[in-house]
């Protein structure tokens, strides 16, 4: 499991240290982590072929980023 630093970034676990996510740094922001996951899973999927489903999933992704940031700020 990744640990967060004081700037809301997550340390990259060892098994992902060589991935594109961690190419330039050992820490990534929550937004970058979520965006990378999104790009790995949604483009070209069944969700991508349905506008309403895509819009709902995209809105949920953005809400998740806001929620995680808010939770992180209240914990620190």
HELIX and SHEET records of a PDB file:
HELIX    1   1 UNK A   14  UNK A   16  5                                   3    
HELIX    2   2 UNK A   20  UNK A   22  5                                   3    
HELIX    3   3 UNK A   30  UNK A   41  1                                  12    
HELIX    4   4 UNK A   47  UNK A   49  5                                   3    
HELIX    5   5 UNK A   51  UNK A   75  1                                  25    
SHEET    1   A 2 UNK A   9  UNK A  11  0                                        
SHEET    2   A 2 UNK A  27  UNK A  29 -1                                        
END                                                                             
